[in-house]
């Protein structure tokens, strides 16, 4: 599962965020404090600020991150409640990916693929394309697996998609394409993160 991070990698001033979140009741500041506390592995304070952003302001990322935290704590009822809000109401691709992973783990491939397709196709989300390809590969639907590995590799330069394509083509004795995707994986390893 994945959570929603802020766009900037710079750490905002925690004192200023507290004033903006606590005094001004600003949902983005509450969400940012949730991220900071989650990065510090303080789940109690992370959930406090995510709850403020989600429950008071319906912040989509806060719903997703609460679902993520509750899933890791083993509270599937709250995890699903918050993830569904972010995925269904707000159409957040990270939450759709998380629900796809959740339902795949529960062996509910119909629901898993529904959420993964939405994130992969509607939102062109690379990680969802990769996971969907893996689901199709497990089902032995190699054509659809290749389709989504190709989208993740060709459109987003996802390292693991290159590796998977290389393996699939090697299994088909297509050494030219296997080598091509192996080389792309090698070239992208320093520039692409999964």
C-alpha positions in Angstrom: 0.0 0.0 0.0 1.1 3.6 -0.5 0.3 6.8 1.1 -0.1 10.3 -0.4 2.9 12.5 0.1 3.3 16.2 -0.3 4.6 17.4 -3.7 7.6 19.1 -2.1 10.4 17.2 -0.4 11.3 20.3 1.7 10.3 19.9 5.3 7.9 22.8 6.3 8.4 24.6 9.6 6.5 22.5 12.1 5.7 25.5 14.4 4.1 27.5 11.5 2.1 24.4 10.4 0.8 24.0 14.0 -0.4 27.6 14.0 -2.0 27.2 10.6 -3.5 23.8 11.5 -4.6 24.4 15.0 -5.5 28.1 15.1 -6.7 28.6 11.5 -8.1 25.1 11.1 -6.4 24.8 7.7 -6.9 21.3 6.1 -3.7 21.4 4.1 -1.6 22.3 7.1 -3.4 19.5 9.1 -2.5 17.0 6.3 1.1 18.3 6.1 1.4 17.8 9.9 0.0 14.3 9.5 2.7 13.6 6.9 5.5 15.0 9.1 4.4 12.9 12.1 4.0 9.8 9.9 7.6 10.4 8.7 8.6 10.6 12.3 6.8 7.3 13.0 4.4 9.0 15.4 1.2 7.3 14.3 -0.9 8.9 17.2 -0.2 12.5 16.1 -0.2 11.6 12.4 -3.7 10.1 12.8 -4.8 13.1 14.9 -4.0 15.6 12.1 -5.2 13.3 9.3 -8.5 12.9 11.1 -8.8 16.7 11.4 -8.2 17.1 7.7 -10.4 14.1 6.7 -13.3 14.3 9.1 -13.6 18.1 9.3 -12.6 19.0 5.7 -13.0 15.9 3.7 -9.4 16.0 2.5 -8.8 13.2 0.0 -5.2 12.5 0.8 -5.9 12.4 4.5 -8.6 9.8 3.9 -6.1 7.7 1.9 -3.4 8.0 4.5 -5.8 7.1 7.4 -6.8 4.0 5.4 -3.1 3.2 4.9 -2.3 3.6 8.6 -5.4 1.7 9.8 -4.6 -1.1 7.3 -1.1 -1.4 8.8 -2.6 -1.5 12.3 -4.9 -4.4 11.2 -8.1 -2.3 11.5 -9.7 -3.4 8.3 -13.1 -1.7 9.0 -11.6 1.8 9.4 -9.0 1.1 6.6 -11.7 0.3 4.1 -13.9 3.2 5.2 -11.2 5.8 4.6 -9.8 4.1 1.5 -13.2 3.9 -0.1 -13.9 7.5 0.6 -10.7 8.6 -1.1 -11.1 6.1 -4.0 -14.8 6.3 -4.7 -15.8 9.8 -3.7 -12.6 11.6 -4.5 -11.2 9.3 -7.3 -7.8 9.5 -5.7 -5.5 7.1 -7.7 -3.3 6.2 -4.6 -6.4 5.1 -2.8 -7.6 3.1 -5.9 -4.2 1.4 -6.0 -4.4 0.7 -2.2 -7.9 -0.9 -2.6 -6.7 -2.9 -5.6 -3.9 -4.2 -3.5 -6.2 -4.8 -0.6 -8.7 -6.8 -2.7 -6.0 -8.7 -4.5 -4.6 -9.8 -1.1 -8.2 -10.9 -0.1 -8.3 -12.9 -3.4 -11.2 -10.8 -4.7 -9.7 -10.3 -8.2 -12.9 -8.7 -9.7 -12.8 -5.8 -7.2 -9.0 -5.7 -7.3 -9.0 -5.2 -11.1 -11.8 -2.7 -10.9 -9.8 -0.4 -8.7 -6.5 -1.0 -10.4 -8.1 -0.4 -13.8 -9.5 2.9 -12.6 -6.2 4.1 -11.3 -4.3 2.7 -14.3 -6.6 3.7 -17.1 -8.5 6.8 -15.9 -5.6 8.3 -14.0 -2.7 6.8 -16.0 -1.1 5.9 -12.6 2.2 4.0 -13.3 2.2 2.0 -10.1 -1.3 0.8 -10.7 -0.4 -0.2 -14.3 2.5 -2.2 -12.9 0.4 -4.0 -10.2 -2.4 -4.6 -12.7 0.1 -6.2 -15.1 1.3 -8.4 -12.2 -2.3 -9.5 -11.5 -2.8 -10.4 -15.2 0.6 -12.2 -15.2 -0.5 -14.3 -12.2 -3.7 -15.1 -14.0 -1.6 -16.2 -17.0 -3.2 -13.5 -19.2 0.1 -12.6 -20.8 -1.3 -10.3 -23.4 -2.9 -8.0 -20.9 0.1 -8.3 -18.6 2.4 -7.1 -21.4 0.0 -4.3 -22.2 0.1 -2.9 -18.7 3.8 -3.6 -18.2 4.4 -1.7 -21.5 2.3 1.3 -20.3 4.3 1.4 -17.1 7.6 1.0 -18.9 7.1 3.0 -22.1 5.0 5.9 -20.7 6.6 6.2 -17.2 10.0 4.5 -17.4 9.2 2.3 -14.4 12.3 0.1 -13.7 10.3 -3.0 -12.5 8.1 -2.9 -15.6 11.3 -3.0 -17.8 12.5 -6.0 -15.8 9.2 -7.8 -16.1 9.0 -7.2 -19.8 12.5 -8.5 -20.2 11.5 -11.7 -18.3 8.3 -12.2 -20.3 10.1 -11.8 -23.6 12.9 -14.1 -22.5 10.2 -16.8 -21.6 8.9 -16.4 -25.2 12.4 -16.8 -26.6 12.3 -13.3 -28.0 15.9 -12.5 -27.1 16.0 -9.2 -29.0 13.1 -7.7 -27.0 14.3 -9.4 -23.8 17.7 -7.7 -24.2 16.2 -4.4 -25.2 14.1 -4.2 -22.0 17.0 -5.5 -19.9 19.1 -2.7 -21.2 16.3 -0.1 -20.6 16.0 -1.4 -17.0 19.8 -1.0 -16.5 19.7 2.5 -18.0 16.8 3.6 -15.9 17.9 2.1 -12.6 19.6 5.3 -11.5 16.8 7.6 -12.6 13.6 5.8 -11.8 12.3 4.9 -8.3 9.6 2.4 -7.5 
